[in-house]
Amino acid sequence: MPQEQTFYIRRTFLLPLALLLVLSLALLVTVLAQGQPLAKALILGFMLLPVTAFFVESVFRRAVITDEGITVHKFLRSKHLSFAEMTAVETVLVRKRAFLTLCVGEEFVILSNAYADFPDLVRALLTRVPPSAISDETRVMAQAPPVKTTDIISCWLAVALLAFILYVQFQGKY
């Protein structure tokens, strides 16, 4: 019986990211409602674009592993790679950040440890990929996959800063 496993971006990261987006929108609305300089509103608007895009992309991103292959779903697109055709599984480690590159010829997907249950994701992949495709670095990393939490802490700090800025905005005008 085929077994399917689905991995999502960590909800512990998506929650503060969603709050950051909501607070940014609230700040933009406040700036506009208070009639503050247009330049301030434009700067906030431009800052909102990447936050919104990153949030939407993160919410829709998921990796589905079956016995046959992996399908990575993103906003409005997806890519499937067959395990039988996989030619390389490489790892890049940057501090506590891990990136797995899965290759089938010229096609590839990159997975990071932003996924929840990343150690399980790595194990699920490596038990299905042809052993000859797995790099030595990946084998070493798989023994103790890194878990990254600084992005969550940074996002919560940004939420706190934005909440403070919003509070100051209301203190000054209302």
KOLVEXSE-540408 format. One line per 8 residues: number of its first residue (from 1); their letters; for each residue x, y, z of N, C-alpha, C, O, CB. Coordinates in steps of 0.02 Angstrom, whole numbers, plus 50000, padded with zeros to 5 digits. Glycine has a CB too. Example, Ala and Ser with C-alpha at 12.3 -4.5 7.8 and 13.67 -1.06 7.14 Angstrom:
residues 2
1	as	50660/49716/50390/50615/49775/50390/50660/49835/50390/50712/49834/50423/50565/49776/50452 | 50642/49888/50354/50684/49947/50357/50645/50002/50394/50670/50057/50402/50704/49970/50286
This chain:
residues 174
1	mpqeqtfy	50042/49941/50000/50000/50000/50000/50045/50062/50000/50087/50069/50044/49952/50000/50061 | 50036/50108/49952/50078/50168/49950/50065/50213/50010/50009/50222/50033/50065/50206/49885 | 50119/50240/50035/50114/50284/50092/50131/50355/50069/50182/50366/50036/50161/50261/50151 | 50089/50402/50088/50100/50472/50069/50113/50513/50132/50077/50506/50182/50039/50500/50030 | 50164/50554/50130/50179/50599/50185/50180/50670/50158/50208/50684/50105/50247/50581/50219 | 50149/50715/50195/50146/50785/50175/50180/50828/50228/50167/50820/50288/50072/50809/50164 | 50224/50872/50205/50262/50916/50250/50246/50988/50231/50247/51007/50172/50338/50901/50245 | 50231/51028/50282/50214/51099/50272/50268/51143/50305/50308/51119/50345/50145/51115/50302
9	irrtfllp	50268/51206/50286/50310/51254/50321/50287/51258/50394/50227/51255/50407/50308/51326/50285 | 50333/51265/50440/50316/51265/50511/50263/51317/50528/50270/51376/50511/50379/51277/50552 | 50211/51295/50561/50158/51341/50583/50184/51390/50635/50159/51446/50641/50098/51302/50612 | 50235/51369/50672/50264/51414/50723/50298/51474/50691/50311/51524/50724/50314/51376/50766 | 50313/51469/50626/50339/51526/50588/50283/51564/50553/50285/51625/50549/50392/51502/50537 | 50234/51528/50529/50180/51561/50492/50137/51607/50537/50113/51658/50513/50135/51509/50460 | 50129/51589/50600/50089/51630/50645/50118/51700/50654/50083/51749/50642/50082/51596/50713 | 50182/51706/50674/50209/51774/50681/50214/51810/50613/50208/51871/50610/50278/51772/50714
17	lalllvls	50224/51773/50559/50227/51804/50493/50158/51833/50475/50154/51887/50446/50250/51753/50440 | 50105/51797/50491/50037/51822/50479/50024/51884/50521/49995/51932/50497/49985/51767/50495 | 50045/51882/50584/50036/51941/50627/50076/52001/50601/50052/52057/50603/50058/51926/50699 | 50135/51988/50576/50176/52041/50547/50140/52073/50487/50140/52134/50480/50245/52014/50525 | 50110/52032/50446/50073/52056/50388/50012/52098/50410/50000/52151/50383/50051/51998/50344 | 49974/52073/50458/49915/52108/50482/49934/52175/50514/49902/52226/50502/49876/52064/50533 | 49987/52174/50555/50009/52236/50587/50035/52286/50536/50025/52347/50543/50063/52221/50639 | 50069/52262/50485/50093/52306/50432/50035/52339/50395/50037/52398/50380/50137/52268/50383
25	lallvtvl	49984/52299/50380/49924/52327/50348/49890/52377/50393/49867/52430/50370/49875/52270/50329 | 49885/52361/50458/49854/52407/50505/49893/52473/50509/49863/52526/50514/49849/52375/50575 | 49959/52468/50507/50000/52529/50509/49989/52570/50446/49985/52632/50449/50074/52511/50517 | 49985/52537/50389/49973/52573/50326/49905/52608/50328/49900/52666/50308/49976/52525/50267 | 49854/52574/50351/49787/52604/50356/49789/52663/50405/49758/52715/50393/49735/52551/50379 | 49824/52655/50460/49830/52709/50510/49864/52770/50481/49842/52826/50490/49868/52684/50572 | 49919/52758/50446/49956/52814/50415/49912/52851/50365/49911/52912/50362/50020/52787/50379 | 49875/52813/50325/49830/52844/50276/49773/52881/50311/49756/52937/50291/49801/52791/50228
33	aqgqplak	49743/52850/50362/49687/52881/50398/49708/52944/50435/49668/52991/50442/49657/52832/50448 | 49770/52947/50458/49794/53005/50495/49819/53059/50448/49840/53113/50471/49849/52985/50542 | 49818/53046/50383/49840/53096/50335/49914/53112/50339/49936/53168/50327/49801/53160/50345 | 49953/53062/50357/50025/53072/50361/50055/53076/50291/50021/53061/50242/50058/53014/50402 | 50117/53096/50286/50148/53106/50220/50141/53045/50174/50147/52988/50196/50221/53124/50228 | 50130/53059/50111/50121/53006/50061/50184/52962/50057/50178/52902/50046/50106/53037/49993 | 50242/52991/50065/50305/52953/50061/50305/52897/50114/50329/52842/50100/50366/53000/50071 | 50280/52911/50172/50277/52861/50225/50231/52803/50205/50247/52745/50215/50252/52893/50292
41	alilgfml	50174/52820/50176/50127/52769/50153/50157/52728/50096/50148/52667/50093/50061/52801/50130 | 50192/52761/50051/50222/52725/49995/50277/52677/50019/50283/52621/49995/50252/52775/49945 | 50317/52700/50066/50370/52657/50093/50339/52595/50127/50362/52539/50117/50413/52696/50144 | 50286/52606/50166/50252/52550/50198/50222/52503/50146/50226/52442/50152/50197/52575/50245 | 50192/52532/50094/50163/52492/50041/50215/52448/50006/50203/52390/49992/50129/52537/49990 | 50273/52478/49992/50326/52439/49959/50355/52386/50006/50375/52333/49983/50382/52486/49937 | 50356/52400/50070/50379/52350/50119/50329/52292/50125/50348/52235/50138/50390/52383/50188 | 50266/52308/50115/50214/52256/50119/50217/52206/50062/50199/52148/50072/50146/52289/50120
49	lpvtaffv	50240/52227/50005/50241/52182/49947/50282/52118/49960/50255/52063/49950/50270/52219/49887 | 50345/52122/49981/50382/52060/49992/50355/52020/50052/50357/51958/50051/50456/52075/50003 | 50330/52054/50103/50303/52018/50161/50242/51978/50139/50233/51920/50158/50285/52067/50219 | 50199/52010/50100/50139/51976/50075/50157/51917/50030/50130/51862/50038/50093/52025/50037 | 50203/51928/49984/50224/51875/49938/50255/51817/49977/50240/51759/49963/50274/51902/49886 | 50297/51832/50025/50329/51780/50065/50278/51741/50106/50282/51679/50111/50382/51810/50112 | 50229/51775/50134/50177/51742/50173/50135/51696/50129/50124/51638/50146/50132/51794/50208 | 50112/51722/50072/50071/51682/50027/50110/51620/50003/50084/51565/50003/50048/51724/49967
57	esvfrrav	50171/51631/49983/50213/51575/49959/50223/51523/50015/50220/51463/50002/50283/51601/49935 | 50234/51546/50076/50245/51500/50132/50182/51461/50151/50186/51402/50168/50270/51539/50193 | 50125/51494/50148/50062/51460/50166/50047/51404/50116/50023/51351/50137/50004/51511/50167 | 50059/51415/50053/50042/51365/50002/50096/51312/49992/50083/51261/49960/50029/51400/49938 | 50155/51322/50019/50210/51276/50006/50201/51212/50047/50189/51213/50107/50278/51308/50023 | 50208/51156/50012/50207/51090/50044/50243/51040/50001/50246/51047/49939/50134/51067/50058 | 50271/50991/50033/50306/50937/49998/50269/50872/50012/50258/50854/50070/50382/50932/50020 | 50250/50837/49959/50214/50774/49966/50259/50718/49941/50280/50717/49883/50146/50776/49925
65	itdegitv	50274/50673/49986/50318/50616/49970/50276/50553/49966/50240/50535/50012/50375/50609/50023 | 50282/50519/49909/50251/50454/49900/50307/50404/49886/50366/50423/49885/50199/50454/49840 | 50290/50342/49877/50341/50292/49861/50373/50304/49793/50429/50282/49782/50310/50222/49863 | 50337/50338/49749/50362/50350/49681/50404/50413/49674/50451/50416/49634/50305/50354/49634 | 50389/50465/49713/50425/50528/49705/50403/50581/49753/50366/50568/49801/50416/50553/49635 | 50426/50641/49740/50410/50698/49781/50378/50752/49737/50400/50764/49681/50473/50726/49818 | 50326/50783/49763/50294/50839/49729/50297/50898/49777/50274/50895/49833/50220/50822/49708 | 50326/50952/49752/50330/51014/49792/50279/51062/49764/50282/51081/49705/50403/51045/49792
73	hkflrskh	50232/51081/49806/50179/51127/49787/50196/51197/49812/50216/51206/49870/50110/51104/49814 | 50188/51246/49769/50197/51316/49786/50135/51352/49762/50090/51322/49733/50263/51346/49753 | 50131/51416/49774/50074/51456/49753/50068/51453/49676/50113/51475/49641/50081/51529/49777 | 50013/51426/49652/49995/51421/49581/50042/51378/49538/50040/51382/49477/49994/51489/49552 | 50083/51336/49570/50127/51292/49531/50150/51233/49575/50148/51236/49636/50187/51331/49503 | 50172/51181/49540/50200/51124/49576/50250/51089/49531/50248/51097/49469/50145/51074/49600 | 50294/51050/49562/50345/51013/49524/50351/50943/49555/50353/50935/49616/50414/51050/49524 | 50355/50893/49511/50361/50824/49533/50427/50796/49508/50447/50806/49451/50302/50782/49508
81	lsfaemta	50461/50760/49553/50522/50724/49535/50513/50651/49555/50490/50636/49610/50585/50755/49570 | 50532/50607/49510/50528/50535/49523/50591/50512/49560/50647/50531/49542/50519/50496/49458 | 50582/50471/49612/50640/50446/49648/50682/50400/49604/50743/50400/49609/50617/50408/49711 | 50650/50361/49562/50686/50313/49519/50734/50350/49471/50785/50322/49452/50637/50270/49479 | 50716/50411/49452/50757/50449/49405/50804/50499/49439/50842/50534/49405/50712/50487/49357 | 50803/50501/49505/50842/50550/49542/50917/50538/49532/50942/50482/49541/50825/50549/49616 | 50953/50591/49512/51024/50585/49498/51068/50613/49553/51126/50594/49559/51040/50620/49433 | 51041/50658/49595/51083/50687/49648/51039/50715/49704/50986/50743/49692/51128/50743/49620
89	vetvlvrk	51063/50706/49765/51035/50737/49824/51094/50769/49860/51136/50735/49889/50996/50685/49871 | 51096/50834/49857/51152/50873/49885/51127/50914/49945/51068/50930/49950/51184/50919/49832 | 51173/50931/49989/51157/50971/50048/51203/51031/50052/51263/51026/50039/51162/50929/50112 | 51174/51088/50070/51213/51147/50086/51192/51168/50156/51132/51177/50169/51201/51205/50033 | 51240/51177/50200/51227/51200/50267/51256/51270/50276/51314/51282/50261/51257/51151/50320 | 51214/51315/50299/51235/51384/50314/51212/51398/50385/51152/51410/50397/51206/51436/50262 | 51259/51397/50431/51244/51401/50502/51194/51346/50520/51209/51287/50511/51216/51471/50522 | 51134/51364/50545/51084/51314/50563/51034/51303/50507/50982/51271/50516/51048/51333/50627
97	rafltlcv	51047/51331/50449/51002/51326/50391/51026/51270/50346/51085/51268/50327/50997/51393/50352 | 50981/51224/50329/50998/51168/50285/50957/51172/50221/50897/51186/50224/50987/51100/50321 | 50989/51161/50165/50955/51160/50100/50971/51093/50067/51029/51075/50059/50977/51220/50055 | 50920/51058/50047/50927/50996/50010/50909/51010/49937/50855/51037/49923/50882/50939/50039 | 50952/50992/49892/50938/50999/49821/50928/50929/49793/50972/50887/49797/50995/51037/49783 | 50869/50918/49764/50852/50854/49734/50852/50864/49658/50818/50908/49633/50783/50826/49759 | 50890/50823/49623/50898/50832/49550/50877/50771/49511/50891/50714/49530/50970/50849/49534 | 50843/50785/49456/50827/50735/49405/50847/50768/49339/50809/50807/49310/50750/50712/49406
105	geefvils	50907/50751/49316/50933/50784/49255/50939/50859/49266/50973/50881/49313/50887/50770/49195 | 50906/50898/49224/50907/50971/49230/50854/50998/49278/50857/51056/49298/50897/51003/49162 | 50806/50956/49297/50753/50975/49343/50779/50969/49415/50818/50924/49431/50689/50931/49333 | 50757/51015/49458/50776/51010/49528/50726/51044/49572/50687/51086/49549/50846/51040/49539 | 50726/51027/49636/50689/51063/49687/50736/51072/49746/50782/51033/49758/50623/51024/49709 | 50723/51126/49783/50763/51141/49843/50716/51141/49902/50664/51174/49902/50801/51210/49836 | 50734/51103/49953/50696/51101/50015/50740/51128/50070/50801/51116/50071/50673/51028/50030 | 50710/51164/50116/50749/51191/50172/50721/51164/50238/50668/51133/50239/50749/51268/50172
113	nayadfpd	50757/51177/50291/50732/51156/50356/50680/51203/50384/50668/51205/50445/50790/51149/50405 | 50648/51243/50341/50590/51283/50361/50528/51238/50366/50477/51259/50393/50578/51340/50310 | 50533/51177/50338/50477/51131/50343/50472/51102/50413/50522/51088/50446/50485/51074/50291 | 50410/51093/50436/50399/51060/50500/50422/50988/50493/50419/50959/50439/50323/51064/50521 | 50444/50960/50547/50467/50890/50548/50521/50877/50496/50521/50826/50463/50408/50842/50536 | 50568/50924/50490/50620/50918/50440/50660/50853/50447/50675/50822/50396/50667/50977/50445 | 50677/50831/50507/50713/50767/50513/50673/50709/50482/50702/50665/50450/50728/50752/50586 | 50607/50708/50492/50565/50656/50462/50564/50662/50386/50564/50612/50351/50494/50659/50490
121	lvralltr	50562/50724/50361/50564/50735/50289/50628/50707/50259/50627/50673/50208/50557/50811/50273 | 50684/50721/50291/50749/50696/50267/50750/50620/50267/50771/50589/50219/50807/50724/50310 | 50727/50589/50322/50725/50516/50326/50680/50486/50271/50697/50437/50239/50701/50493/50395 | 50621/50517/50262/50574/50492/50211/50605/50495/50142/50595/50450/50101/50509/50532/50213 | 50642/50549/50128/50674/50555/50063/50729/50504/50054/50731/50468/50003/50703/50625/50054 | 50774/50500/50102/50833/50459/50094/50819/50384/50093/50859/50345/50069/50882/50474/50149 | 50761/50363/50120/50743/50293/50116/50715/50275/50047/50709/50216/50030/50693/50275/50170 | 50698/50325/50007/50667/50312/49942/50713/50329/49883/50704/50302/49828/50603/50352/49936
129	vppsaisd	50761/50372/49894/50807/50393/49841/50859/50339/49829/50881/50307/49877/50840/50461/49858 | 50879/50328/49766/50933/50280/49754/50996/50300/49794/51017/50357/49790/50950/50276/49678 | 51026/50254/49830/51084/50270/49872/51141/50303/49834/51177/50344/49862/51110/50207/49904 | 51150/50286/49771/51205/50315/49732/51195/50390/49719/51242/50425/49701/51212/50278/49666 | 51133/50415/49726/51119/50486/49714/51133/50530/49775/51137/50591/49769/51047/50495/49692 | 51141/50499/49833/51148/50537/49896/51221/50555/49908/51264/50511/49910/51120/50496/49955 | 51234/50620/49916/51303/50643/49929/51324/50625/50000/51283/50613/50044/51308/50719/49917 | 51390/50625/50010/51417/50612/50077/51394/50665/50127/51378/50650/50184/51493/50609/50075
137	etrvmaqa	51392/50728/50105/51370/50783/50149/51299/50772/50172/51281/50786/50229/51376/50851/50113 | 51257/50747/50126/51187/50734/50143/51182/50677/50193/51142/50681/50240/51146/50718/50080 | 51221/50626/50185/51221/50570/50233/51241/50594/50303/51210/50575/50352/51269/50514/50209 | 51292/50636/50306/51314/50663/50371/51259/50707/50401/51243/50700/50460/51379/50704/50362 | 51231/50752/50361/51178/50796/50386/51118/50757/50410/51086/50775/50460/51157/50846/50332 | 51101/50702/50376/51042/50662/50392/51048/50628/50461/50997/50610/50491/51032/50609/50339 | 51108/50621/50486/51117/50591/50552/51091/50636/50607/51068/50612/50659/51190/50574/50564 | 51094/50702/50596/51069/50751/50645/51047/50813/50607/51082/50864/50609/51123/50768/50699
145	ppvkttdi	50989/50811/50573/50967/50869/50534/50958/50930/50579/50928/50925/50632/50902/50853/50498 | 50984/50988/50557/50979/51048/50599/50907/51075/50600/50871/51072/50551/51026/51102/50573 | 50889/51100/50658/50824/51132/50666/50838/51206/50679/50875/51223/50725/50781/51100/50724 | 50807/51249/50640/50820/51320/50644/50762/51356/50677/50704/51347/50657/50834/51350/50574 | 50776/51396/50728/50723/51433/50763/50735/51508/50762/50691/51547/50782/50717/51409/50834 | 50793/51530/50738/50807/51602/50740/50760/51641/50695/50746/51700/50709/50879/51615/50720 | 50735/51611/50641/50688/51646/50598/50622/51660/50634/50591/51712/50624/50674/51606/50534 | 50602/51614/50677/50541/51623/50716/50551/51678/50767/50508/51721/50776/50521/51557/50752
153	iscwlava	50607/51678/50801/50623/51730/50850/50626/51798/50817/50600/51847/50843/50689/51714/50887 | 50659/51802/50759/50665/51865/50723/50596/51891/50702/50583/51951/50706/50709/51856/50661 | 50554/51846/50680/50487/51867/50659/50446/51892/50719/50411/51942/50713/50450/51808/50626 | 50452/51860/50776/50417/51883/50836/50444/51952/50858/50406/51994/50881/50423/51832/50893 | 50509/51962/50852/50538/52027/50869/50511/52081/50822/50496/52137/50843/50615/52025/50865 | 50504/52065/50758/50476/52113/50710/50403/52128/50727/50381/52185/50720/50481/52085/50638 | 50366/52077/50748/50296/52087/50769/50294/52135/50829/50253/52182/50830/50262/52020/50787 | 50337/52124/50878/50338/52167/50937/50356/52239/50917/50326/52286/50942/50388/52140/50989
161	llafilyv	50405/52247/50874/50425/52314/50852/50368/52349/50815/50355/52408/50827/50487/52310/50806 | 50335/52313/50771/50280/52343/50733/50221/52359/50778/50189/52411/50769/50258/52295/50677 | 50208/52317/50827/50154/52331/50876/50171/52395/50915/50127/52436/50928/50144/52271/50925 | 50234/52403/50933/50255/52464/50969/50247/52525/50924/50222/52577/50947/50329/52457/50992 | 50268/52520/50861/50261/52576/50815/50188/52594/50805/50170/52653/50804/50293/52560/50746 | 50145/52545/50800/50073/52556/50792/50045/52589/50855/50004/52635/50850/50036/52490/50778 | 50067/52567/50913/50046/52598/50976/50066/52672/50978/50025/52714/50997/50077/52560/51036 | 50127/52686/50958/50152/52756/50957/50111/52797/50908/50095/52855/50922/50227/52758/50938
169	qfqgky	50093/52769/50851/50052/52805/50802/49985/52826/50832/49962/52882/50822/50040/52761/50740 | 49954/52780/50870/49890/52797/50901/49898/52846/50958/49854/52888/50969/49857/52733/50927 | 49952/52844/50994/49965/52890/51049/49972/52961/51022/49952/53009/51054/50027/52870/51088 | 50002/52967/50962/50015/53032/50934/49954/53066/50904/49953/53128/50900/50067/53027/50883 | 49904/53028/50882/49849/53058/50845/49781/53049/50877/49736/53088/50864/49847/53031/50777 | 49771/52997/50918/49704/52984/50944/49702/52988/51018/49649/52978/51048/49679/52917/50922
